[in-house]
Amino acid sequence: MKKICQACGITEVKMLLDLGLQPVQNRFARKPHSEDYFHPLTLGQCQNCSLIQLIDLVPASEIIPKVNWLKYNEPEEHLDELSDIICALSDLPEKPVACGITYKDDSLLKRLNERSFGRTWRIEPEHDLGIAQKGIAGETIIPKITTHSVNKITNKYGYVDVVIARHILEHAIDTKAFLSIIWGILKPGGYIVFEVPDCTKEMNNNDYTMPWEEHILYFVPETLKSFFNYTSYDLVDFQQYSYKTEDVQIAIVQKNENYERKNLDSTLVDVSPKAFTSSENYAENFFQYRQIIHSYLQEYSSSVGKIAILGAGHRTVMYIKAMQIEHFIDFIIDDTEHKQGLYLAGTSLQIKSSKFLKKENISLCLFCLSIQHEDKIIKKNHKFISEGGIFASTHSMQKKSIFKLASENFQYEID
């Protein structure tokens, strides 16, 4: 299967891991499977620049959420330091202007406003892009950011010195078109601050909740730094901030008015073999990992007790479908009010509140959410543990992960 790389433009994207048909994961239904949409989910890796990316993209019309209450929270502990770095960028005027693209940018814009920035604003989906639906982010906004809409936006707000773009670059279906269009918002010499997740920890720890149809690109520091070599922007600063589940990477790039695109059709760049080794190991380990998890949960559900998964998000959908464990799970636990009584995308598993841990006599509960929330949930449910209940994480990097638990309790013959 061949695909043109989203970064370097070379038709050298090789299939890395084929996960088969997977449900679009942002759908919640009142009846099982009534809102399902399935699409091939295949990770590929460019053999030139080594960027990991999806090969077969879900149509933009199917990515749009069917509910208006979904909201994704990104880590923010690093934003004070990042604000100081942005304010210290060279060539900024005395009272610079910054804009954001989605609601994820609001907290950083607020910090810039409190510092040296003269004015900040954000694209308003309804008024600026004609999107009436609430609770949408990059997946819905990116297709509406066109040359025409940018002209309207700059006529309304003016041009800016800095664009904030947190957790949006990895969502762009046509990355080069997106970068070209937002060029039109910037003043000459202006900056864009990109924040993207770092996939290193997930790949090194065989975390198969990482793939997601909304994430087109999967960056590690090496590929993010080299990514802008193929664009009309210069990388002027790179920062990395550590978090438990996945680290955050910051790429601050500057508009280059004199840029001339290199002819890459016959010139391959030199990339480190390490960039390929970690991803190849991640792909090769998948089937063994799945066999261990599948066998353990099958045995547990049939001879020990009932199993639930805590967290009704896209990671849970991916874990259940990729590990093929739906038949061993009784239900999903999530205390988000909007999700109560609905069904997880692509499954017949109903979402219930945490009080059902005890009501339904759950024996094993798997965490499938950001690691930083796990300790809080354990403290809140100490009675469940004292009565013999077990919490285990789907993240292999955790000391009490379901993978480690399975590996310690069973011996497997892997083909």
C-alpha positions as CSV (number, residue, x, y, z in Angstrom):
1,M,0.0,0.0,0.0
2,K,1.5,3.3,-1.1
3,K,0.8,6.7,0.3
4,I,2.4,10.2,-0.2
5,C,4.0,11.3,3.1
6,Q,2.2,14.1,4.8
7,A,5.6,15.7,5.7
8,C,8.2,15.2,3.0
9,G,5.9,14.4,0.0
10,I,7.8,11.3,-1.0
11,T,5.6,8.3,-1.9
12,E,7.4,6.0,0.5
13,V,5.0,5.4,3.3
14,K,5.2,1.7,4.3
15,M,2.5,-0.1,6.2
16,L,3.6,-0.5,9.9
17,L,0.6,-2.0,11.7
18,D,-2.8,-2.9,10.2
19,L,-5.5,-2.8,12.9
20,G,-8.3,-3.7,10.5
21,L,-11.8,-2.1,10.5
22,Q,-12.2,0.1,13.6
23,P,-15.1,2.2,14.8
24,V,-14.9,6.0,14.7
25,Q,-14.5,6.5,18.4
26,N,-16.3,9.7,19.3
27,R,-19.8,8.3,18.9
28,F,-22.1,7.5,21.7
29,A,-25.5,5.8,21.1
30,R,-28.7,5.0,23.0
31,K,-28.8,1.6,21.3
32,P,-25.8,-0.6,20.6
33,H,-24.2,0.0,17.1
34,S,-26.9,2.5,16.0
35,E,-24.3,5.2,15.4
36,D,-21.4,3.0,14.3
37,Y,-19.1,3.9,11.4
38,F,-16.2,1.6,10.7
39,H,-13.1,2.4,8.7
40,P,-9.7,0.8,8.2
41,L,-7.1,1.9,10.8
42,T,-3.6,1.4,9.5
43,L,-0.4,3.0,10.8
44,G,2.3,3.6,8.2
45,Q,5.8,5.1,8.4
46,C,7.6,7.2,5.8
47,Q,10.8,5.5,4.7
48,N,12.3,8.8,3.9
49,C,11.6,11.1,6.9
50,S,10.4,8.3,9.3
51,L,7.2,10.1,10.3
52,I,4.5,7.7,11.5
53,Q,1.1,8.5,10.0
54,L,-2.3,7.0,9.1
55,I,-2.5,5.5,5.7
56,D,-6.2,5.4,5.0
57,L,-8.0,8.5,6.4
58,V,-11.5,8.7,7.7
59,P,-13.6,11.2,5.7
60,A,-13.8,14.6,7.4
61,S,-17.6,14.4,7.5
62,E,-17.4,11.2,9.6
63,I,-14.9,12.7,12.1
64,I,-17.4,15.3,13.3
65,P,-18.8,14.3,16.7
66,K,-22.5,13.3,16.8
67,V,-22.9,14.9,20.3
68,N,-22.2,18.5,21.4
69,W,-20.7,17.8,24.8
70,L,-17.4,16.2,24.1
71,K,-14.4,18.0,25.4
72,Y,-10.8,16.9,25.5
73,N,-8.6,18.3,28.3
74,E,-4.9,18.7,27.6
75,P,-2.1,19.0,30.2
76,E,-1.4,22.6,31.2
77,E,1.3,22.5,33.9
78,H,3.9,23.7,31.4
79,L,1.9,26.7,30.1
80,D,3.4,29.3,32.5
81,E,6.9,28.5,31.3
82,L,5.8,28.3,27.7
83,S,4.2,31.7,28.0
84,D,7.5,33.2,29.2
85,I,9.3,31.6,26.2
86,I,6.8,33.0,23.7
87,C,7.0,36.5,25.2
88,A,10.8,36.4,24.9
89,L,10.7,35.6,21.1
90,S,12.9,38.0,19.1
91,D,11.4,40.5,16.7
92,L,8.1,40.8,18.4
93,P,6.7,44.3,18.6
94,E,6.1,46.0,21.9
95,K,2.5,45.0,22.2
96,P,2.2,41.8,20.1
97,V,-1.0,40.2,19.0
98,A,-1.8,36.5,19.2
99,C,-4.6,34.3,18.1
100,G,-5.8,30.8,18.8
101,I,-7.6,28.2,16.6
102,T,-9.6,26.1,19.1
103,Y,-10.8,26.2,22.7
104,K,-7.6,24.3,23.7
105,D,-5.7,27.5,23.1
106,D,-7.7,29.7,25.5
107,S,-5.6,29.0,28.6
108,L,-2.4,29.9,26.9
109,L,-3.9,33.0,25.3
110,K,-5.0,34.1,28.8
111,R,-1.5,33.8,30.1
112,L,-0.1,35.8,27.2
113,N,-2.7,38.5,27.8
114,E,-1.6,38.7,31.4
115,R,2.0,39.2,30.3
116,S,3.3,41.4,27.5
117,F,0.7,40.8,24.7
118,G,-1.4,43.8,23.7
119,R,-4.3,41.7,22.4
120,T,-5.4,38.1,21.9
121,W,-8.3,36.5,20.2
122,R,-9.5,33.1,19.0
123,I,-11.3,31.9,16.0
124,E,-15.0,31.6,16.9
125,P,-16.4,28.5,15.1
126,E,-20.0,29.8,14.7
127,H,-19.3,33.4,13.7
128,D,-16.0,32.9,11.8
129,L,-16.5,29.5,10.2
130,G,-20.2,28.9,10.2
131,I,-20.1,25.9,12.5
132,A,-23.1,26.0,14.8
133,Q,-22.4,22.8,16.7
134,K,-21.0,23.2,20.2
135,G,-18.1,21.2,21.7
136,I,-16.1,20.8,18.6
137,A,-12.3,21.1,18.2
138,G,-9.6,20.6,15.6
139,E,-11.4,17.6,13.9
140,T,-14.3,19.9,12.8
141,I,-12.5,23.2,12.6
142,I,-9.6,22.3,10.3
143,P,-11.7,21.5,7.2
144,K,-13.4,24.9,7.6
145,I,-10.1,26.8,7.7
146,T,-9.8,27.7,4.0
147,T,-8.2,30.6,2.1
148,H,-11.7,32.3,1.9
149,S,-12.4,31.9,5.7
150,V,-8.9,33.1,6.6
151,N,-9.4,36.2,4.4
152,K,-12.7,36.9,6.3
153,I,-10.9,36.3,9.6
154,T,-8.0,38.7,8.9
155,N,-10.4,41.3,7.6
156,K,-12.3,41.1,10.9
157,Y,-9.4,40.7,13.4
158,G,-6.3,41.8,11.5
159,Y,-3.0,39.9,11.1
160,V,-1.1,38.5,14.1
161,D,2.4,38.1,15.4
162,V,1.8,34.7,16.9
163,V,-0.6,31.9,16.2
164,I,-1.2,29.4,19.0
165,A,-2.0,25.9,17.8
166,R,-2.2,23.4,20.6
167,H,-3.0,19.8,19.7
168,I,-4.2,20.5,16.2
169,L,-1.2,19.8,13.8
170,E,-1.6,16.0,14.3
171,H,-5.3,16.3,13.3
172,A,-4.8,17.9,9.9
173,I,-6.0,15.6,7.1
174,D,-4.0,17.6,4.5
175,T,-1.1,18.9,6.6
176,K,0.6,20.9,3.8
177,A,-2.7,22.6,2.9
178,F,-3.3,23.5,6.5
179,L,0.1,25.0,7.0
180,S,-0.2,27.0,3.8
181,I,-3.6,28.4,4.7
182,I,-2.7,29.5,8.3
183,W,0.3,31.3,6.7
184,G,-2.2,33.9,5.7
185,I,-3.0,34.9,9.3
186,L,0.6,35.8,10.2
187,K,2.4,39.1,9.8
188,P,5.8,38.8,8.0
189,G,8.2,37.1,10.3
190,G,5.4,35.9,12.6
191,Y,5.5,32.8,14.7
192,I,3.3,29.7,15.2
193,V,3.5,27.7,18.4
194,F,2.6,24.1,17.8
195,E,2.0,21.7,20.7
196,V,1.7,18.0,19.8
197,P,1.9,14.8,21.8
198,D,5.1,12.8,21.9
199,C,4.5,9.2,21.1
200,T,7.8,7.9,22.4
201,K,6.5,6.5,25.7
202,E,3.5,4.8,24.1
203,M,5.6,3.1,21.5
204,N,8.4,2.0,23.9
205,N,5.9,0.6,26.3
206,N,3.7,-1.1,23.7
207,D,0.6,1.1,24.4
208,Y,-1.9,0.1,21.7
209,T,-4.4,2.8,22.8
210,M,-2.2,5.3,20.9
211,P,-3.7,4.9,17.4
212,W,-6.8,7.0,16.8
213,E,-8.5,7.9,13.6
214,E,-8.4,11.6,14.6
215,H,-4.6,11.6,14.9
216,I,-3.2,11.6,11.4
217,L,0.4,12.1,12.5
218,Y,2.4,10.5,15.3
219,F,5.4,12.6,16.3
220,V,8.5,11.8,18.3
221,P,11.1,14.6,18.9
222,E,13.2,13.6,15.9
223,T,10.4,13.7,13.4
224,L,8.8,16.8,14.8
225,K,12.2,18.7,14.5
226,S,12.7,17.6,11.0
227,F,9.1,18.0,9.9
228,F,9.5,21.8,9.3
229,N,12.4,21.2,6.9
230,Y,9.7,20.5,4.3
231,T,7.6,23.6,5.0
232,S,7.8,27.3,4.5
233,Y,8.5,27.7,8.2
234,D,11.8,27.7,10.2
235,L,12.0,25.9,13.5
236,V,13.3,28.4,16.0
237,D,12.7,26.7,19.3
238,F,11.9,23.2,20.5
239,Q,10.7,22.3,24.1
240,Q,9.6,19.1,25.7
241,Y,7.6,18.6,28.9
242,S,7.2,15.3,30.7
243,Y,3.9,13.9,31.7
244,K,2.9,10.4,32.9
245,T,0.9,9.1,29.9
246,E,2.6,11.0,27.0
247,D,5.0,13.9,26.9
248,V,4.2,17.2,25.3
249,Q,6.4,18.7,22.5
250,I,6.5,22.3,21.5
251,A,7.7,23.5,18.1
252,I,7.9,27.3,17.7
253,V,8.3,28.1,14.0
254,Q,8.7,31.4,12.1
255,K,7.3,32.4,8.8
256,N,10.0,32.4,6.2
257,E,9.2,34.8,3.4
258,N,12.3,33.8,1.3
259,Y,11.7,30.1,1.5
260,E,12.3,28.0,-1.6
261,R,11.1,24.4,-1.4
262,K,13.8,21.8,-1.8
263,N,13.4,19.3,-4.6
264,L,13.0,16.1,-2.6
265,D,11.9,13.9,-5.5
266,S,15.3,12.3,-5.8
267,T,16.9,13.3,-2.5
268,L,16.3,11.2,0.6
269,V,17.2,12.7,4.0
270,D,19.4,10.9,6.5
271,V,17.3,9.6,9.4
272,S,18.5,7.7,12.5
273,P,17.9,4.0,12.4
274,K,16.5,4.4,16.0
275,A,13.4,6.2,14.5
276,F,12.6,2.9,12.7
277,T,13.6,0.4,15.3
278,S,11.2,1.6,18.0
279,S,8.3,1.7,15.6
280,E,9.1,-1.6,14.1
281,N,9.3,-3.2,17.6
282,Y,5.9,-1.6,18.4
283,A,4.3,-3.2,15.4
284,E,6.0,-6.6,15.8
285,N,5.0,-6.9,19.5
286,F,1.4,-6.2,18.9
287,F,0.2,-9.8,18.2
288,Q,2.0,-11.3,21.1
289,Y,0.7,-8.5,23.4
290,R,-2.8,-9.1,22.2
291,Q,-2.6,-12.8,22.7
292,I,-1.4,-12.4,26.3
293,I,-4.2,-9.9,27.2
294,H,-6.9,-11.8,25.4
295,S,-6.0,-15.1,27.0
296,Y,-5.8,-13.7,30.5
297,L,-9.1,-11.8,30.4
298,Q,-10.8,-14.8,28.8
299,E,-9.6,-17.0,31.6
300,Y,-10.4,-14.4,34.3
301,S,-13.9,-13.7,33.1
302,S,-14.8,-17.4,32.9
303,S,-13.3,-18.6,36.2
304,V,-12.6,-15.7,38.6
305,G,-15.0,-12.8,38.3
306,K,-16.6,-9.9,36.4
307,I,-14.6,-7.3,34.5
308,A,-15.3,-3.6,33.8
309,I,-13.3,-0.9,32.2
310,L,-13.1,2.6,33.6
311,G,-13.0,5.4,31.1
312,A,-15.4,5.8,28.2
313,G,-13.1,7.6,25.8
314,H,-11.3,6.8,22.5
315,R,-8.5,4.9,24.3
316,T,-11.0,2.5,25.7
317,V,-12.6,1.8,22.3
318,M,-9.2,1.2,20.8
319,Y,-8.1,-1.1,23.6
320,I,-11.3,-3.2,23.5
321,K,-11.3,-3.5,19.7
322,A,-7.6,-4.0,19.2
323,M,-7.3,-6.6,22.0
324,Q,-10.6,-8.3,20.9
325,I,-11.9,-8.5,24.4
326,E,-15.4,-7.1,24.2
327,H,-17.0,-10.5,25.2
328,F,-15.0,-10.5,28.5
329,I,-16.2,-7.1,29.6
330,D,-19.4,-6.5,31.5
331,F,-19.7,-2.8,31.0
332,I,-17.9,0.6,30.9
333,I,-17.6,2.9,33.9
334,D,-17.6,6.6,33.5
335,D,-19.0,9.2,35.8
336,T,-19.5,11.8,33.1
337,E,-23.2,12.6,33.3
338,H,-23.7,12.9,29.6
339,K,-22.4,9.4,29.0
340,Q,-24.6,7.6,31.4
341,G,-26.7,4.9,29.8
342,L,-25.2,5.3,26.4
343,Y,-23.1,2.7,24.5
344,L,-19.4,2.8,23.7
345,A,-18.7,3.2,20.0
346,G,-18.5,0.0,18.0
347,T,-19.6,-2.2,21.0
348,S,-22.6,-3.5,22.9
349,L,-21.1,-2.2,26.2
350,Q,-23.2,0.2,28.2
351,I,-21.7,3.1,30.1
352,K,-22.5,3.2,33.8
353,S,-21.5,5.2,36.9
354,S,-18.8,4.1,39.4
355,K,-21.5,3.0,41.9
356,F,-22.0,0.0,39.7
357,L,-18.6,-1.4,40.7
358,K,-20.2,-2.7,43.9
359,K,-23.7,-3.1,42.6
360,E,-22.6,-5.4,39.8
361,N,-20.0,-7.2,41.9
362,I,-17.1,-6.3,39.6
363,S,-13.9,-8.2,40.5
364,L,-11.4,-6.6,38.1
365,C,-11.5,-3.0,36.9
366,L,-9.2,-1.8,34.1
367,F,-8.1,1.8,34.0
368,C,-8.2,3.1,30.4
369,L,-7.7,6.9,30.8
370,S,-4.8,9.3,31.5
371,I,-2.4,7.8,34.1
372,Q,-2.5,11.0,36.2
373,H,-6.1,10.2,37.2
374,E,-5.5,6.6,38.4
375,D,-4.3,7.4,41.9
376,K,-7.2,9.7,42.6
377,I,-9.7,7.0,41.5
378,I,-7.9,4.4,43.7
379,K,-8.2,6.6,46.8
380,K,-11.9,7.3,46.0
381,N,-12.7,3.6,45.7
382,H,-10.7,2.2,48.7
383,K,-13.7,0.2,49.8
384,F,-13.7,-1.7,46.4
385,I,-10.1,-2.7,47.0
386,S,-10.6,-3.6,50.7
387,E,-13.4,-6.0,49.6
388,G,-11.1,-7.8,47.2
389,G,-11.6,-5.7,44.0
390,I,-8.6,-5.2,41.8
391,F,-7.6,-2.1,39.7
392,A,-5.2,-2.6,36.9
393,S,-4.0,-0.2,34.2
394,T,-4.1,-0.8,30.5
395,H,-0.9,1.3,30.3
396,S,2.0,-1.2,30.2
397,M,4.3,1.4,31.8
398,Q,2.4,1.3,35.1
399,K,3.7,-1.0,37.9
400,K,0.2,-2.5,38.2
401,S,-0.6,-2.9,34.6
402,I,-2.9,-5.7,33.2
403,F,-0.1,-6.8,30.9
404,K,2.3,-7.4,33.8
405,L,-0.5,-9.1,35.8
406,A,-1.2,-11.4,32.9
407,S,2.4,-12.1,32.2
408,E,3.1,-13.1,35.8
409,N,0.1,-15.4,36.1
410,F,0.2,-17.3,32.9
411,Q,2.7,-18.9,30.6
412,Y,2.0,-18.6,26.9
413,E,3.3,-20.4,23.8
414,I,3.6,-17.6,21.2
415,D,3.7,-18.7,17.6
